[in-house]
Amino acid sequence: MDFNVKKLACGAGVFFTRAVQFTEEKLGQAEKTELDPHLENLITRADSTKNWTEKILRQTEVLLQPNPIDHTGARIEEFIYDKLDKKLPSRTTNTELLGQYMLEAANEFGPGTPYGSTLITVGEYQKRLGGAERDLLQASAVGFLTPLRNFLEGDWRTISKERRLLENRRLDLDICKARLKKAKLAEAKAALLSEEADKVSTSTCGHSLRGICACLKLLFCPVQMRLQAEHELRVAQAEFDRQAEVTKLLLEGIGSTHLNHLRCLQDFAEAQATYYAQCHHHMQDLQRELSRCANSISTPHSAPVVCPDPVSSAFLSGPPSPGASVSSLSSQRPLAMEQTQLPVTGTRKAKVLYDYEGHDGSELSLLADELIIVHTVPGMDPDWLIGERGNQKGKVPVTYLELLS
């Protein structure tokens, strides 16, 4: 092993000298070179960006994964798969796990019983909610959390390294300034001693050669020290200025980081909006299913009561599209009833609140903020109305409308 003792001793000496300079500056016993005001502002802005990015990152992780134990395990699992250069498998969400338990309980109690069939319906909607949550977690991790981590673990480390180097260059510069100051004092003191020696030699033995040599000897060493200190100061000043420019360029890149995080923040908000819209849509569908189930149970002289199971095939085939609704609800109704021209009651205008895509010929597709004519027909599901737009006619969900007087 090539162990350079001289280099190690030199490095230790430099470190000790910087430590002494830093301590004296903190105690007010040494002068400190102040940085350029623009550079100081950039450093303050960078520190603020780093601190708030860490807080936002941690709180977003807590929001998406509230359990600290699960969060720690997820980070460890992500770290291991990253080191193995393998894709991290999607994790089952708590909502999906709840839905799975409900389905297993329904099989245990009997899917043909009212409680069992209702468990199936609610459980499948819970799985659908869990799927939407998993999509939110994946979109947030890729579009928001990962860029924040990349900044803290990549760009910020580079900035911190260059800032530490700038601080070392500043300490070296201040050390050189202090050495030059001491050298100038020593030179002035030597000049005074030389004058006194010259006077003594003149009074005793005249301008002897020995007196002149003594005066030159007193002046030579301090002058050499001053020249050496001035050279070291010029070198230290050049290195400090160069490092200050490098650090300034890196810190000015924080503006680009803010723009990147702005786009990531917009993606995160869009992912949240999609998630909550899906949850709202799924819960509306679930409420309609439970209402239908309750109505069928309360109907006298009915056949053995089994709540409808409208979405089991949809879950087996894969996750639904964000704008999907329970089309099987309408498909279970005979189309003949919908197409029969029954007496019209309560015709009025309605404003569409959200976009709605009809799933078959019996439903009318809607666009947000448009006005349509709606009315009911005897025996129709109270959650639906007949909507008319020009020559188009079809069923529309009440929850997507604002009835006008």
C-alpha positions in Angstrom: 0.0 0.0 0.0 1.4 3.4 -1.0 1.2 5.4 2.2 2.5 8.9 1.8 3.3 10.2 5.3 4.4 13.6 4.1 1.1 14.1 2.2 -0.9 13.0 5.2 1.0 15.3 7.5 0.5 18.2 5.1 -3.2 17.5 4.9 -3.5 17.3 8.7 -1.7 20.6 8.9 -4.0 22.4 6.5 -7.0 21.0 8.3 -5.7 22.2 11.7 -4.9 25.7 10.3 -8.4 26.0 8.9 -9.9 24.9 12.1 -7.9 27.5 14.0 -9.0 30.2 11.5 -12.7 29.1 11.8 -12.6 29.2 15.6 -11.0 32.6 15.7 -13.6 33.9 13.3 -16.4 32.6 15.5 -14.7 34.2 18.6 -14.3 37.5 16.8 -10.5 37.3 16.9 -9.9 37.1 13.2 -11.3 38.9 10.1 -13.7 37.1 7.8 -14.0 37.6 4.1 -17.6 38.3 3.3 -19.2 36.7 0.2 -20.8 38.6 -2.6 -24.4 39.7 -1.6 -25.9 38.0 -4.7 -24.1 34.8 -3.7 -25.4 35.1 -0.2 -28.9 35.4 -1.4 -28.5 32.4 -3.6 -27.2 30.4 -0.7 -30.1 31.4 1.5 -32.6 30.5 -1.3 -30.9 27.1 -1.8 -31.0 26.3 1.9 -34.7 27.2 2.0 -35.4 25.1 -1.0 -33.6 22.1 0.5 -35.4 22.4 3.9 -38.9 22.8 2.5 -38.3 20.0 -0.1 -37.4 17.6 2.7 -40.5 18.6 4.7 -42.8 18.3 1.7 -41.3 14.9 0.7 -41.7 13.5 4.2 -45.2 14.7 4.7 -46.3 13.4 1.2 -44.9 10.0 2.1 -46.8 10.1 5.4 -50.0 11.1 3.5 -49.7 8.3 1.0 -48.5 5.7 3.5 -49.8 6.8 7.0 -48.4 3.8 8.9 -44.8 4.5 9.8 -43.9 0.8 9.9 -45.4 0.2 6.5 -43.6 3.3 5.2 -40.2 2.2 6.5 -40.8 -1.3 5.0 -41.7 0.2 1.7 -38.6 2.4 1.6 -36.4 -0.6 2.4 -38.1 -2.7 -0.2 -37.7 0.1 -2.8 -34.0 0.4 -1.9 -33.4 -3.3 -2.3 -35.1 -3.5 -5.6 -33.3 -0.4 -6.8 -29.9 -2.0 -5.9 -30.9 -5.2 -7.6 -32.0 -3.1 -10.7 -35.4 -4.8 -10.7 -38.9 -3.3 -11.0 -40.7 -2.9 -7.7 -43.9 -5.0 -7.7 -47.1 -3.2 -7.0 -48.2 -3.6 -3.4 -51.7 -4.5 -2.3 -53.4 -1.5 -0.6 -55.4 -1.7 2.6 -58.6 -1.0 0.8 -58.0 -3.9 -1.6 -57.2 -6.2 1.3 -60.5 -5.2 3.0 -62.4 -6.0 -0.2 -60.7 -9.4 -0.4 -61.7 -10.2 3.1 -65.3 -9.3 2.4 -65.3 -11.6 -0.7 -63.9 -14.4 1.3 -66.4 -13.8 4.1 -69.2 -13.8 1.5 -68.2 -17.2 0.3 -68.1 -18.4 3.9 -71.6 -17.1 4.7 -73.1 -18.0 1.4 -73.2 -15.8 -1.7 -76.9 -16.5 -2.1 -77.8 -14.9 1.2 -78.7 -11.2 1.5 -75.7 -10.6 3.7 -73.3 -12.6 1.6 -74.4 -11.0 -1.7 -74.1 -7.5 -0.1 -70.6 -8.4 1.1 -69.7 -9.4 -2.5 -71.0 -6.1 -3.9 -69.3 -3.9 -1.2 -66.1 -6.0 -1.3 -65.8 -5.6 -5.1 -66.3 -1.8 -4.8 -63.6 -1.7 -2.1 -61.2 -3.5 -4.4 -62.1 -0.9 -7.1 -61.3 1.9 -4.6 -58.1 0.1 -3.7 -57.1 -0.1 -7.3 -57.7 3.6 -7.7 -55.5 4.2 -4.6 -52.7 2.1 -6.0 -52.8 4.1 -9.2 -52.5 7.3 -7.1 -49.5 5.8 -5.2 -47.7 4.8 -8.4 -48.4 8.1 -10.2 -47.3 10.1 -7.1 -44.1 8.1 -6.7 -43.1 8.5 -10.3 -44.3 12.0 -11.0 -43.7 13.7 -7.6 -41.7 11.9 -5.0 -38.9 10.6 -7.2 -38.0 14.1 -8.6 -37.9 15.5 -5.1 -35.6 12.6 -3.9 -33.4 13.0 -7.0 -32.9 16.7 -6.1 -32.0 15.9 -2.5 -29.8 12.9 -3.2 -28.2 14.2 -6.4 -28.2 18.0 -7.1 -28.1 19.0 -3.5 -25.2 16.8 -2.7 -23.2 18.4 -5.5 -24.2 21.8 -4.3 -23.2 21.0 -0.8 -19.8 19.6 -1.9 -19.0 22.8 -3.9 -20.2 25.0 -1.0 -17.9 23.1 1.4 -15.0 23.6 -1.1 -15.9 27.3 -1.3 -15.8 27.6 2.5 -12.3 26.0 2.5 -11.1 28.4 -0.1 -12.4 31.3 1.9 -10.6 30.0 5.0 -7.4 29.6 3.0 -7.8 33.2 1.7 -8.3 34.6 5.2 -5.3 32.6 6.5 -3.2 34.1 3.7 -4.5 37.6 4.5 -3.5 37.1 8.2 -0.1 35.8 7.2 0.5 38.8 5.0 -0.6 41.2 7.7 1.9 39.5 10.1 4.6 39.6 7.5 4.1 43.4 7.0 4.2 44.0 10.8 7.4 41.9 11.0 8.9 43.9 8.1 8.0 47.2 9.8 9.5 46.0 13.1 12.6 44.8 11.3 12.9 48.2 9.6 12.8 50.0 13.0 15.4 47.6 14.4 17.6 48.2 11.4 17.4 51.9 11.9 18.4 51.6 15.5 21.2 49.2 14.6 22.4 51.6 12.0 22.4 54.5 14.5 24.4 52.4 17.0 27.0 51.4 14.4 27.4 55.0 13.2 28.0 56.3 16.7 30.5 53.7 17.6 32.4 52.8 14.5 31.0 54.9 11.7 29.5 53.4 8.6 31.4 50.1 9.0 30.8 47.2 6.7 29.8 45.1 9.7 26.9 47.5 10.6 25.6 47.5 7.0 25.6 43.7 6.9 23.7 43.6 10.2 21.0 46.0 8.8 20.6 44.0 5.6 20.3 40.8 7.6 17.6 42.3 9.7 15.6 43.4 6.7 16.1 40.4 4.4 14.0 37.7 6.2 10.9 39.9 6.7 10.9 41.0 3.1 11.1 37.5 1.9 8.3 36.5 4.2 6.2 39.4 2.9 6.8 38.5 -0.8 6.0 34.9 -0.1 2.8 35.9 1.7 1.7 38.2 -1.2 2.2 35.4 -3.7 0.2 32.9 -1.6 -2.5 35.5 -1.2 -2.8 36.0 -5.0 -3.1 32.3 -5.5 -5.7 31.9 -2.7 -7.7 34.8 -4.1 -7.7 33.3 -7.6 -8.9 29.9 -6.3 -11.5 31.5 -4.1 -12.9 33.6 -7.0 -13.0 30.6 -9.3 -14.8 28.4 -6.7 -17.2 31.2 -6.0 -18.2 31.4 -9.7 -18.7 27.6 -9.8 -20.8 27.6 -6.7 -22.8 30.6 -8.0 -23.6 28.7 -11.3 -24.9 25.7 -9.4 -27.0 27.8 -7.0 -28.6 29.7 -9.9 -29.8 26.3 -11.2 -32.2 26.2 -8.2 -34.5 28.3 -10.4 -34.7 25.4 -12.9 -35.3 23.0 -10.0 -38.3 25.1 -8.9 -39.8 24.9 -12.4 -39.3 21.2 -12.5 -40.9 20.8 -9.1 -43.8 23.0 -10.3 -44.6 20.6 -13.1 -44.3 17.7 -10.7 -46.7 19.4 -8.3 -49.2 19.9 -11.1 -48.9 16.2 -11.9 -49.5 15.3 -8.3 -52.6 17.5 -8.0 -53.9 15.9 -11.2 -53.3 12.4 -9.9 -55.2 13.4 -6.7 -58.1 14.9 -8.6 -58.4 11.7 -10.7 -58.3 9.5 -7.6 -60.9 11.5 -5.7 -63.2 11.6 -8.8 -62.9 7.9 -9.2 -63.7 7.4 -5.5 -66.7 9.7 -5.7 -68.0 7.9 -8.8 -67.5 4.4 -7.3 -69.2 5.4 -4.1 -72.2 6.8 -6.0 -72.5 3.5 -7.8 -72.2 1.6 -4.6 -74.9 3.6 -2.9 -77.3 3.0 -5.9 -76.6 -0.7 -5.6 -77.2 -0.8 -1.9 -80.4 1.2 -2.3 -81.6 -1.2 -5.0 -80.7 -4.1 -2.6 -82.6 -2.5 0.2 -85.7 -1.8 -1.9 -85.7 -5.4 -3.1 -85.6 -6.6 0.4 -88.5 -4.4 1.6 -90.7 -5.4 -1.4 -93.4 -7.8 -0.2 -94.2 -11.1 -2.0 -90.9 -11.1 -3.7 -88.7 -13.9 -4.7 -85.8 -15.0 -2.5 -83.9 -11.8 -2.0 -80.4 -11.6 -3.5 -78.7 -8.2 -3.9 -77.5 -7.7 -7.5 -73.8 -8.4 -8.3 -73.2 -6.0 -11.2 -69.4 -5.6 -11.2 -67.9 -9.0 -10.5 -67.1 -9.7 -14.2 -65.6 -6.2 -14.5 -63.1 -6.9 -11.7 -62.1 -10.2 -13.2 -61.4 -8.6 -16.5 -59.4 -5.7 -15.1 -59.6 -2.2 -13.7 -62.3 0.0 -15.1 -61.8 3.3 -17.0 -62.0 6.5 -14.9 -65.3 7.6 -16.4 -67.0 4.2 -16.2 -70.3 3.8 -14.4 -72.4 0.8 -13.6 -73.8 0.0 -17.0 -75.1 -3.3 -15.9 -77.6 -1.6 -13.7 -79.4 -0.3 -16.7 -78.8 -3.4 -18.7 -80.8 -5.4 -16.2 -83.9 -3.4 -16.9 -86.0 -4.6 -19.9 -85.3 -2.3 -22.8 -88.9 -2.5 -23.8 -89.9 -0.6 -20.7 -87.5 2.2 -21.5 -88.5 2.4 -25.2 -92.2 2.5 -24.4 -93.8 5.9 -24.7 -95.3 6.3 -21.2 -97.0 9.5 -19.9 -94.6 12.3 -19.3 -94.6 13.9 -15.8 -92.6 16.7 -14.3 -90.9 18.0 -17.4 -88.2 20.6 -16.5 -84.7 21.9 -17.4 -81.5 20.6 -15.8 -77.9 21.7 -15.9 -75.2 19.0 -16.3 -72.6 19.0 -13.5 -70.1 16.5 -14.9 -69.3 14.7 -18.1 -71.1 11.4 -18.4 -70.7 8.7 -21.1 -73.6 6.5 -21.9 -72.9 2.8 -21.9 -75.6 1.6 -24.2 -78.3 2.9 -26.5 -80.7 3.5 -23.6 -78.4 6.1 -21.9 -77.7 9.7 -23.0 -74.1 11.0 -22.9 -73.7 14.3 -21.2 -71.3 17.2 -21.3 -70.6 19.4 -18.3 -72.5 22.8 -18.1 -74.9 22.0 -20.9 -78.7 22.3 -20.4 -81.1 19.5 -21.2 -84.8 18.7 -20.7 -85.6 15.9 -18.2 -88.7 14.2 -17.1 -89.8 10.9 -15.4 -91.9 8.0 -16.4 -94.0 5.9 -14.1 -92.2 2.9 -12.5 -88.7 4.3 -13.3 -85.8 4.0 -10.9 -85.7 7.3 -8.9 -81.9 7.6 -9.4 -82.5 8.0 -13.2 -84.4 10.5 -15.4 -85.2 10.6 -19.1 -83.1 13.3 -20.7 -83.7 15.1 -24.0 -81.3 17.1 -26.1 -82.8 18.0 -29.5 -83.7 14.7 -31.2 -81.6 12.7 -28.7 -83.2 11.0 -25.8 -82.0 8.6 -23.1 -81.6 7.8 -19.5 -79.4 10.1 -17.4 -78.3 9.7 -13.7 -79.8 12.2 -11.3 -76.5 12.7 -9.5 -75.0 14.3 -12.6 -77.7 17.0 -12.8 -78.7 20.2 -11.2 -82.5 20.5 -11.6 -83.6 24.1 -12.6 -87.0 25.6 -11.9 
